[in-house]
Structures are given as structure tokens and as C-alpha cells.
């Protein structure tokens, strides 16, 4: 973490990281190895660069998952 961050900035950073971790859990990937998770994310980032159709497709999947919060 960067030196000189205020308490509020650290709290915001921590909250953001917790929320991002929650996405891993929501996706059903809680018990996967960290290297696999990072690989998935790097691959997705590369595949979606400049591909608006793929970004839209994945965003739709994510939006539907958020809509199914009863799971």
C-alpha cells in the first residue's frame, strides 16, 4: 500500500478489495488456486480488449448473476 494514504483512503481501498473478493465467491471460484484466478482474469482482460461484443456478452452474464442474489 502506498505510503501517505489517509485513513479514509485506506478504508476505501480495503472496502474495494473486499468487494472484489466477493465477486470471486459469487462466481463460484472461492476454492480455486490464486494462480488460476489471476490467469482467468488476465485472459479475460486480453480477450475483451477492443471486443465490445464480448464485453457486452460477459456484462450480461454478470448482470444476470447479480439479479440472482437469492443463490
MMTF fields as JSON, N, C-alpha, C and O atoms, coordinates in Angstrom:
{
  "mmtfVersion": "1.0.0",
  "mmtfProducer": "UNKNOWN",
  "numBonds": 283,
  "numAtoms": 284,
  "numGroups": 71,
  "numChains": 1,
  "numModels": 1,
  "chainsPerModel": [1],
  "groupsPerChain": [71],
  "chainIdList": ["A"],
  "bondAtomList": [4, 2, 8, 6, 12, 10, 16, 14, 20, 18, 24, 22, 28, 26, 32, 30, 36, 34, 40, 38, 44, 42, 48, 46, 52, 50, 56, 54, 60, 58, 64, 62, 68, 66, 72, 70, 76, 74, 80, 78, 84, 82, 88, 86, 92, 90, 96, 94, 100, 98, 104, 102, 108, 106, 112, 110, 116, 114, 120, 118, 124, 122, 128, 126, 132, 130, 136, 134, 140, 138, 144, 142, 148, 146, 152, 150, 156, 154, 160, 158, 164, 162, 168, 166, 172, 170, 176, 174, 180, 178, 184, 182, 188, 186, 192, 190, 196, 194, 200, 198, 204, 202, 208, 206, 212, 210, 216, 214, 220, 218, 224, 222, 228, 226, 232, 230, 236, 234, 240, 238, 244, 242, 248, 246, 252, 250, 256, 254, 260, 258, 264, 262, 268, 266, 272, 270, 276, 274, 280, 278],
  "bondOrderList": [1, 1, 1, 1, 1, 1, 1, 1, 1, 1, 1, 1, 1, 1, 1, 1, 1, 1, 1, 1, 1, 1, 1, 1, 1, 1, 1, 1, 1, 1, 1, 1, 1, 1, 1, 1, 1, 1, 1, 1, 1, 1, 1, 1, 1, 1, 1, 1, 1, 1, 1, 1, 1, 1, 1, 1, 1, 1, 1, 1, 1, 1, 1, 1, 1, 1, 1, 1, 1, 1],
  "groupList": [{"groupName": "UNK", "atomNameList": ["N", "CA", "C", "O"], "elementList": ["N", "C", "C", "O"], "formalChargeList": [0, 0, 0, 0], "bondAtomList": [1, 0, 2, 1, 3, 2], "bondOrderList": [1, 1, 2], "singleLetterCode": "X", "chemCompType": "L-PEPTIDE LINKING"}],
  "groupTypeList": [0, 0, 0, 0, 0, 0, 0, 0, 0, 0, 0, 0, 0, 0, 0, 0, 0, 0, 0, 0, 0, 0, 0, 0, 0, 0, 0, 0, 0, 0, 0, 0, 0, 0, 0, 0, 0, 0, 0, 0, 0, 0, 0, 0, 0, 0, 0, 0, 0, 0, 0, 0, 0, 0, 0, 0, 0, 0, 0, 0, 0, 0, 0, 0, 0, 0, 0, 0, 0, 0, 0],
  "groupIdList": [1, 2, 3, 4, 5, 6, 7, 8, 9, 10, 11, 12, 13, 14, 15, 16, 17, 18, 19, 20, 21, 22, 23, 24, 25, 26, 27, 28, 29, 30, 31, 32, 33, 34, 35, 36, 37, 38, 39, 40, 41, 42, 43, 44, 45, 46, 47, 48, 49, 50, 51, 52, 53, 54, 55, 56, 57, 58, 59, 60, 61, 62, 63, 64, 65, 66, 67, 68, 69, 70, 71],
  "secStructList": [7, 7, 6, 6, 7, 7, 2, 2, 2, 2, 2, 2, 2, 2, 2, 2, 2, 2, 2, 2, 2, 2, 2, 2, 2, 2, 6, 6, 7, 6, 6, 1, 7, 2, 2, 2, 2, 2, 2, 2, 2, 2, 2, 2, 2, 2, 2, 2, 6, 6, 7, 2, 2, 2, 2, 2, 2, 2, 2, 2, 2, 2, 2, 2, 2, 2, 2, 6, 6, 6, 7],
  "xCoordList": [0.851, 0.0, 0.899, 1.954, 0.498, 1.299, 1.4, 0.423, 2.623, 2.805, 2.087, 1.954, 1.631, 0.985, -0.506, -1.147, -1.062, -2.513, -3.203, -2.753, -4.283, -5.05, -5.859, -6.004, -6.378, -7.211, -8.409, -8.765, -9.022, -10.188, -9.801, -10.554, -8.645, -8.196, -7.915, -8.229, -7.328, -7.06, -8.366, -8.489, -9.336, -10.639, -11.309, -11.864, -11.257, -11.864, -11.164, -11.825, -9.833, -9.06, -9.41, -9.599, -9.493, -9.832, -11.226, -11.429, -12.179, -13.568, -13.638, -14.341, -12.903, -12.893, -12.337, -12.88, -11.267, -10.669, -11.621, -11.71, -12.317, -13.302, -14.411, -14.821, -14.891, -15.944, -15.461, -16.204, -14.223, -13.685, -13.546, -13.803, -13.146, -13.087, -14.462, -14.599, -15.477, -16.846, -17.275, -18.084, -16.734, -17.055, -16.5, -17.138, -15.319, -14.733, -15.646, -15.901, -16.127, -17.023, -18.32, -18.785, -18.904, -20.171, -20.043, -20.997, -18.86, -18.635, -18.411, -18.264, -18.385, -18.185, -16.736, -16.445, -15.817, -14.397, -13.625, -12.399, -14.325, -13.707, -12.517, -11.519, -12.6, -11.583, -10.554, -9.749, -10.584, -9.592, -8.26, -8.211, -7.2, -5.87, -5.753, -6.325, -5.005, -4.831, -4.24, -4.627, -3.31, -2.695, -3.743, -3.708, -4.668, -5.737, -6.624, -6.955, -7.005, -7.862, -7.197, -7.827, -5.93, -5.214, -5.122, -5.296, -4.853, -4.81, -6.13, -6.158, -7.223, -8.551, -8.774, -9.26, -8.416, -8.623, -7.734, -8.185, -6.489, -5.582, -6.081, -6.09, -6.495, -7.011, -8.254, -8.383, -9.164, -10.386, -10.057, -10.659, -9.116, -8.73, -8.187, -8.504, -7.374, -6.815, -7.896, -7.929, -8.781, -9.817, -10.837, -11.44, -11.036, -12.073, -11.539, -12.323, -10.231, -9.668, -10.169, -9.895, -10.895, -11.375, -12.492, -12.885, -13.008, -14.079, -15.354, -15.664, -16.073, -17.267, -18.352, -19.112, -18.427, -19.435, -19.149, -20.066, -17.882, -17.518, -17.716, -18.191, -17.357, -17.57, -19.053, -19.436, -19.87, -21.313, -21.865, -22.704, -21.397, -21.834, -21.495, -22.331, -20.28, -19.854, -20.575, -20.905, -20.82, -21.556, -22.981, -23.524, -23.584, -24.93, -24.939, -25.833, -23.947, -23.832, -23.697, -24.36, -22.84, -22.643, -23.887, -24.217, -24.577, -25.796, -26.856, -27.565, -26.954, -27.909, -27.532, -28.413, -26.242, -25.787, -26.126, -26.529, -25.964, -26.332, -27.84, -28.299, -28.596, -30.035, -30.511, -31.648, -29.644, -29.974, -29.352, -28.787, -29.437, -28.799, -29.393, -28.883, -30.442, -31.037, -30.241, -30.516, -29.252, -28.435, -27.527, -26.769],
  "yCoordList": [-1.169, 0.0, 1.235, 1.234, 2.262, 3.473, 4.209, 4.358, 4.665, 5.472, 6.793, 7.292, 7.343, 8.641, 8.584, 9.625, 7.398, 7.294, 7.715, 7.393, 8.426, 8.82, 7.631, 6.624, 7.764, 6.706, 6.434, 5.277, 7.471, 7.304, 6.601, 5.763, 6.928, 6.274, 4.791, 3.95, 4.475, 3.078, 2.312, 1.17, 2.939, 2.291, 2.025, 0.948, 3.003, 2.853, 1.738, 0.932, 1.689, 0.663, -0.722, -1.667, -0.833, -2.11, -2.556, -3.723, -1.647, -1.974, -2.468, -3.432, -1.798, -2.19, -3.602, -4.397, -3.919, -5.253, -6.316, -7.408, -6.013, -6.948, -7.202, -8.345, -6.149, -6.299, -7.135, -7.97, -6.916, -7.696, -9.167, -10.048, -9.435, -10.814, -11.454, -12.644, -10.669, -11.173, -11.617, -12.533, -10.969, -11.38, -12.769, -13.562, -13.06, -14.387, -15.441, -16.49, -15.154, -16.076, -16.232, -17.353, -15.131, -15.161, -15.979, -16.628, -15.942, -16.687, -18.176, -18.952, -18.575, -19.987, -20.429, -21.612, -19.462, -19.763, -19.65, -19.541, -19.675, -19.473, -20.407, -19.98, -21.644, -22.63, -22.881, -23.807, -22.069, -22.219, -21.607, -20.722, -22.095, -21.56, -20.132, -19.771, -19.336, -17.927, -17.775, -16.868, -18.644, -18.553, -18.754, -18.077, -19.682, -19.907, -18.67, -18.23, -18.113, -16.923, -15.774, -15.102, -15.561, -14.477, -14.768, -13.865, -16.014, -16.378, -16.136, -15.635, -16.491, -16.242, -14.757, -14.356, -13.956, -12.511, -11.892, -11.039, -12.318, -11.801, -12.197, -11.38, -13.45, -13.922, -13.14, -12.729, -12.936, -12.183, -10.748, -10.199, -10.145, -8.766, -8.676, -7.743, -9.648, -9.661, -9.906, -9.241, -10.872, -11.218, -10.114, -10.013, -9.29, -8.258, -6.922, -6.016, -6.782, -5.524, -5.293, -6.082, -4.218, -3.861, -4.739, -4.587, -5.643, -6.527, -6.199, -6.823, -5.219, -4.741, -5.811, -5.848, -6.674, -7.739, -8.693, -9.088, -9.06, -9.967, -9.282, -9.908, -8.005, -7.258, -7.213, -7.392, -6.975, -6.915, -8.275, -8.357, -9.331, -10.689, -11.02, -11.546, -10.713, -11.003, -10.111, -10.561, -8.861, -7.961, -8.459, -8.332, -9.02, -9.58, -10.765, -10.886, -11.632, -12.777, -12.281, -12.794, -11.287, -10.743, -10.083, -10.265, -9.323, -8.656, -9.685, -9.504, -10.758, -11.82, -12.473, -12.802, -12.665, -13.262, -12.351, -12.835, -11.045, -10.121, -10.136, -9.917, -10.392, -10.464, -11.713, -11.772, -12.701, -13.964, -14.018, -15.046, -12.947, -12.875, -13.812, -13.901, -14.502, -15.438, -16.732, -17.567, -16.904, -18.129, -18.183, -19.14],
  "zCoordList": [0.0, 0.0, 0.0, 0.635, -0.692, -0.819, 0.505, 1.239, 0.786, 1.997, 1.805, 0.688, 2.905, 2.843, 2.57, 2.425, 2.498, 2.299, 3.589, 4.689, 3.432, 4.604, 5.101, 4.408, 6.301, 6.864, 5.965, 5.74, 5.457, 4.577, 3.284, 2.788, 2.736, 1.509, 1.755, 0.913, 2.901, 3.238, 3.423, 2.98, 4.074, 4.263, 2.921, 2.702, 2.028, 0.709, -0.074, -0.73, -0.006, -0.687, -0.143, -0.909, 1.177, 1.808, 1.397, 1.064, 1.418, 1.043, -0.399, -0.704, -1.278, -2.689, -2.847, -3.614, -2.133, -2.221, -1.68, -2.242, -0.618, -0.066, -1.083, -1.285, -1.714, -2.718, -3.9, -4.415, -4.331, -5.446, -5.063, -5.883, -3.839, -3.359, -3.36, -3.646, -3.042, -3.063, -4.446, -4.586, -5.47, -6.837, -7.134, -7.826, -6.615, -6.791, -6.153, -6.744, -4.959, -4.26, -5.051, -5.255, -5.495, -6.23, -7.511, -7.939, -8.117, -9.359, -9.107, -10.051, -7.831, -7.508, -7.573, -7.746, -7.432, -7.576, -6.266, -6.278, -5.148, -3.833, -3.59, -3.01, -4.011, -3.656, -4.757, -4.661, -5.782, -6.858, -6.422, -5.567, -7.023, -6.724, -7.234, -8.263, -6.499, -6.875, -8.263, -9.001, -8.634, -9.96, -11.059, -12.086, -10.839, -11.808, -11.915, -13.016, -10.772, -10.783, -11.531, -12.348, -11.244, -11.921, -13.412, -14.23, -13.771, -15.182, -15.888, -17.012, -15.232, -15.809, -16.055, -17.112, -15.077, -15.196, -16.277, -17.042, -16.336, -17.371, -18.754, -19.675, -18.896, -20.178, -20.59, -21.743, -19.645, -19.95, -20.337, -21.26, -19.647, -19.969, -21.393, -22.13, -21.767, -23.12, -24.176, -25.212, -23.897, -24.876, -25.075, -26.143, -24.07, -24.182, -24.676, -24.96, -24.782, -25.299, -26.718, -27.622, -26.897, -28.225, -28.763, -29.92, -27.962, -28.42, -27.644, -26.629, -28.143, -27.44, -27.353, -26.386, -28.353, -28.322, -27.159, -26.438, -26.977, -25.886, -24.534, -23.586, -24.44, -23.194, -22.845, -21.689, -23.845, -23.638, -23.214, -22.317, -23.855, -23.51, -22.061, -21.326, -21.658, -20.286, -19.277, -18.179, -19.636, -18.749, -18.536, -17.438, -19.566, -19.45, -18.49, -17.652, -18.615, -17.707, -16.269, -15.368, -16.053, -14.715, -14.157, -12.985, -14.984, -14.541, -14.136, -13.146, -14.911, -14.568, -13.244, -12.449, -12.994, -11.732, -10.547, -9.49, -10.72, -9.667, -9.425, -8.303, -10.472, -10.348, -9.619, -9.149, -9.527, -8.862, -7.481, -7.11, -6.711, -5.399, -4.374, -3.257, -4.716, -3.759, -3.661, -2.798, -4.542, -4.546, -3.342, -3.181]
}
